[in-house]
């Protein structure tokens, strides 16, 4: 089926670029990606199988084919798969999972500290809250006073100017 699609021009297959040492990939134009993505979707080819068919392309490239085809045709695209076959991708995935686990641990610690502070020091938390409210009110009052002072100065200058004009008239 894939060979027939290549012969009919329904699929464009590029040789992998060997300049890149880590994982050879092919470069496809948007039009080629649209053709390939449309073929993958209409023939219901799984991502892993499509990656094998397209000269061991990365799953990201195959997903890009599907994304371009769905955007162009206004089709619904199923959620991106979480599993990858690439060792490089799985290594990054493990690192990110470890980072997420570490951050979740820190969040749990902070929640525990906050809970114990609420139980042990409710008066302290109330004082901090009241202090914040009072500071906020003071700030509003101070800014209102400053605005009133500036307005009064402006009015005084306007009145003085009017008096000068009357005296010179």
C-alpha positions, -999 to +999 in steps of 0.1 A: +000+000+000+028+024+009+048+016-023+017+021-044+012+055-027+047+065-035+043+054-072+010+073-075+025+105-059+002+103-028+033+102-006+066+119-008+095+099+007+128+118+012+162+101+020+174+108+055+199+136+060+232+119+071+249+152+081+233+150+116+252+124+137+226+117+163+194+109+144+192+112+106+161+130+095+147+141+062+136+176+054+101+180+040+083+211+026+049+221+038+033+207+007+050+174+011+040+173+047+004+180+037+005+151+012+021+127+037-002+137+066-033+133+045-022+098+034-013+088+070-047+100+083-069+086+055-052+052+057-053+052+096-016+044+099-003+045+135+025+070+143+051+043+150+043+024+118+044+057+098+078+065+114+091+032+101+077+037+066+092+072+063+129+061+067+128+060+105+115+095+109+110+108+144+075+107+158+076+145+160+080+147+122+052+122+116+030+142+141+039+173+121+026+157+089-006+149+107-009+183+122-004+201+089-030+179+072-055+184+100-050+222+100-053+224+063-084+202+060-100+214+093-100+179+106-100+169+143-067+156+155-065+131+184-042+141+213-005+138+208+008+104+221+029+104+253+049+073+245+080+076+223+103+050+209+134+073+206+159+068+234+168+105+233+131+114+238+127+089+266+158+103+283+143+138+282+110+124+294+127+108+324+145+140+333+113+160+330+094+135+351+121+136+378+119+174+378+081+173+381+084+148+410+109+171+427+086+201+423+056+182+435+076+172+466+085+209+472+048+219+468+038+192+493+064+205+517+051+241+513+015+230+518+025+211+550+043+242+563+013+264+555-011+239+572+010+237+603+013+275+604-024+278+602-029+253+630-001+266+653-001+303+645-036+315+635-031+348+653+002+353+633-015+347+600-044+370+610-018+397+619-001+393+586-034+395+568-045+426+587-011+442+582-015+436+544-050+451+545-039+481+565-009+487+543-032+486+513-056+511+528-027+534+538-014+533+503-048+542+489-053+570+514-018+584+507-024+583+470-058+600+474-042+627+496-015+633+469-041+635+442-061+660+463-030+681+470-021+682+433-056+692+423-057+720+449-024+733+436-037+732+401-069+751+411-049+777+430-027+783+400-057+787+377-073+811+402-041+831+404-039+833+366-075+845+364-068+872+391-038+883+371-058+885+339-085+906+357-060+930+372-043+935+338-077+940+320 
